[in-house]
């Protein structure tokens, strides 16, 4: 039992160190002045959409910006799951094609 406890403690310690180093490096190397937008127009099918969105948000966070995903062709259940992911991560947004066209037409920027 002590060996199992030691192994679990070691695994959780390594995971904690990895996430701490990741967050620290994102904080240190993110450009505060530049803002970028990663526009994703196709998230794939319903099965891979959540994984694609999480990957896009992670890439956008490393670039110092946010991910904007156009998801008109997905069903409502998948859209609700993606909206939940966007709220949890805080760096993503799910919009329709009409909203994207309106944002671009207003002033030419998405930010």
C-alpha positions in Angstrom: 0.0 0.0 0.0 2.9 2.4 0.7 4.4 1.7 -2.7 1.1 2.5 -4.4 0.8 5.7 -2.4 4.4 6.7 -3.3 3.8 6.0 -7.0 0.5 8.0 -7.1 2.2 10.9 -5.2 5.1 10.9 -7.7 2.7 10.8 -10.7 0.6 13.7 -9.4 3.7 15.7 -8.5 5.1 15.3 -12.0 1.8 16.3 -13.5 1.6 19.4 -11.2 5.1 20.5 -12.1 4.4 20.1 -15.8 1.3 22.2 -15.7 3.0 24.8 -13.5 5.9 25.1 -15.9 3.5 25.3 -18.8 1.5 28.2 -17.3 4.6 30.0 -16.2 6.1 29.8 -19.7 2.8 31.0 -21.2 2.8 33.9 -18.9 6.5 34.8 -19.5 6.5 34.5 -23.3 3.1 35.7 -24.3 3.2 39.1 -26.0 1.1 41.5 -24.1 1.0 44.2 -26.7 0.1 42.0 -29.7 -3.3 40.4 -30.1 -3.9 37.7 -32.6 -7.1 35.9 -33.7 -7.0 32.3 -34.9 -10.0 31.9 -37.2 -11.2 28.3 -37.6 -13.8 27.8 -40.3 -14.1 24.0 -40.2 -14.1 22.0 -37.0 -14.7 18.7 -38.7 -17.5 16.3 -37.7 -19.3 16.2 -34.4 -16.9 13.5 -33.0 -13.7 15.6 -33.5 -15.0 19.1 -33.1 -14.4 19.3 -29.3 -10.8 18.2 -29.7 -10.2 20.6 -32.6 -11.6 23.5 -30.7 -9.4 22.7 -27.6 -6.4 22.5 -29.9 -7.3 25.8 -31.5 -7.7 27.6 -28.2 -4.4 26.2 -27.0 -2.6 27.5 -30.1 -4.3 30.8 -29.8 -3.3 31.2 -26.2 0.3 30.5 -27.0 0.1 33.2 -29.7 -1.3 35.7 -27.2 -4.8 35.9 -28.7 -8.0 34.0 -29.0 -9.7 31.5 -31.3 -12.8 32.4 -33.3 -14.6 29.4 -34.7 -17.4 29.4 -37.3 -19.6 26.5 -36.6 -22.8 26.8 -38.7 -22.9 23.2 -39.9 -22.9 21.5 -36.5 -25.9 20.3 -34.6 -27.2 22.1 -31.5 -25.9 19.5 -29.0 -22.4 19.9 -30.3 -22.7 23.7 -30.5 -23.7 23.8 -26.8 -20.8 21.6 -25.8 -18.4 23.9 -27.8 -19.9 27.0 -26.2 -19.3 25.4 -22.8 -15.6 24.7 -23.7 -15.2 28.3 -24.9 -16.6 29.6 -21.5 -14.3 27.3 -19.5 -11.2 28.2 -21.5 -11.9 31.9 -21.8 -10.0 32.3 -25.0 -12.4 31.0 -27.6 -15.6 32.2 -29.3 -18.2 30.4 -31.4 -19.9 32.6 -34.0 -22.0 32.1 -37.1 -21.0 33.1 -40.7 -23.4 36.1 -40.6 -21.8 37.4 -37.4 -18.3 37.0 -38.9 -19.4 38.9 -42.1 -20.9 41.6 -39.9 -17.7 42.0 -37.8 -15.5 42.2 -40.9 -17.9 44.7 -42.6 -18.1 47.0 -39.5 -14.5 47.9 -39.2 -12.5 45.2 -40.9 -11.3 43.6 -37.7 -12.5 40.7 -35.6 -10.9 41.7 -32.4 
